Amino acid sequence: CMIELTTFSLLLFPSLPKPPDNGPPPLPSSSLPEGYYEEAVPLGPGKAPEYITSSKDSF
């Protein structure tokens, strides 16, 4: 029964069943966030000032 359900799900959502089954892919994200977050931090502040300047210019 379980195998049949899995096959049915695969046929219906081939991309959906794969992510959940492959726990490792999503988990690796945990390790990436560190480097990604660091990069995001500099981008965030850099963009914030720009946006503020744009607002001031508009006003």
C-alpha atoms as a printed R data frame, in Angstrom:
   type eleno elety resid chain resno      x      y       z
1  ATOM     1    CA   CYS     A     1  0.000  0.000   0.000
2  ATOM     2    CA   MET     A     2  2.756  2.459   0.965
3  ATOM     3    CA   ILE     A     3  4.709  1.744  -2.241
4  ATOM     4    CA   GLU     A     4  1.577  2.265  -4.321
5  ATOM     5    CA   LEU     A     5  0.901  5.584  -2.597
6  ATOM     6    CA   THR     A     6  4.467  6.735  -3.160
7  ATOM     7    CA   THR     A     7  4.305  5.826  -6.847
8  ATOM     8    CA   PHE     A     8  0.984  7.623  -7.180
9  ATOM     9    CA   SER     A     9  2.415 10.718  -5.515
10 ATOM    10    CA   LEU     A    10  5.506 10.524  -7.729
11 ATOM    11    CA   LEU     A    11  3.341 10.418 -10.846
12 ATOM    12    CA   LEU     A    12  1.198 13.301  -9.597
13 ATOM    13    CA   PHE     A    13  3.982 15.377  -8.035
14 ATOM    14    CA   PRO     A    14  7.384 14.073  -9.166
15 ATOM    15    CA   SER     A    15  9.129 17.134  -7.769
16 ATOM    16    CA   LEU     A    16  7.225 17.178  -4.470
17 ATOM    17    CA   PRO     A    17  7.899 13.624  -3.196
18 ATOM    18    CA   LYS     A    18 11.598 13.928  -4.050
19 ATOM    19    CA   PRO     A    19 12.428 16.871  -1.739
20 ATOM    20    CA   PRO     A    20 10.792 15.301   1.365
21 ATOM    21    CA   ASP     A    21 12.327 11.889   0.598
22 ATOM    22    CA   ASN     A    22 15.752 13.469   0.140
23 ATOM    23    CA   GLY     A    23 16.166 14.932   3.610
24 ATOM    24    CA   PRO     A    24 19.858 15.724   2.965
25 ATOM    25    CA   PRO     A    25 19.282 18.382   0.242
26 ATOM    26    CA   PRO     A    26 17.086 20.635   2.417
27 ATOM    27    CA   LEU     A    27 19.247 19.977   5.508
28 ATOM    28    CA   PRO     A    28 22.466 21.221   3.830
29 ATOM    29    CA   SER     A    29 20.690 24.575   3.760
30 ATOM    30    CA   SER     A    30 21.412 24.812   7.500
31 ATOM    31    CA   SER     A    31 25.143 24.884   6.748
32 ATOM    32    CA   LEU     A    32 24.768 27.307   3.824
33 ATOM    33    CA   PRO     A    33 22.775 29.898   5.789
34 ATOM    34    CA   GLU     A    34 25.956 30.845   7.668
35 ATOM    35    CA   GLY     A    35 27.795 31.965   4.523
36 ATOM    36    CA   TYR     A    36 24.606 33.149   2.862
37 ATOM    37    CA   TYR     A    37 23.580 35.156   5.914
38 ATOM    38    CA   GLU     A    38 26.969 36.864   6.038
39 ATOM    39    CA   GLU     A    39 26.575 37.900   2.402
40 ATOM    40    CA   ALA     A    40 22.977 38.963   2.988
41 ATOM    41    CA   VAL     A    41 23.990 41.163   5.932
42 ATOM    42    CA   PRO     A    42 26.253 43.455   3.857
43 ATOM    43    CA   LEU     A    43 23.662 43.561   1.064
44 ATOM    44    CA   GLY     A    44 20.861 44.489   3.469
45 ATOM    45    CA   PRO     A    45 22.555 47.533   5.057
46 ATOM    46    CA   GLY     A    46 23.926 48.661   1.667
47 ATOM    47    CA   LYS     A    47 20.445 48.576   0.177
48 ATOM    48    CA   ALA     A    48 18.796 50.234   3.198
49 ATOM    49    CA   PRO     A    49 20.881 53.457   2.936
50 ATOM    50    CA   GLU     A    50 20.252 53.586  -0.821
51 ATOM    51    CA   TYR     A    51 16.511 53.298  -0.285
52 ATOM    52    CA   ILE     A    52 16.589 56.036   2.371
53 ATOM    53    CA   THR     A    53 18.548 58.304   0.025
54 ATOM    54    CA   SER     A    54 16.028 57.647  -2.749
55 ATOM    55    CA   SER     A    55 13.180 58.536  -0.389
56 ATOM    56    CA   LYS     A    56 14.890 61.779   0.644
57 ATOM    57    CA   ASP     A    57 15.553 62.649  -2.989
58 ATOM    58    CA   SER     A    58 11.907 62.017  -3.826
59 ATOM    59    CA   PHE     A    59 10.760 64.202  -0.946
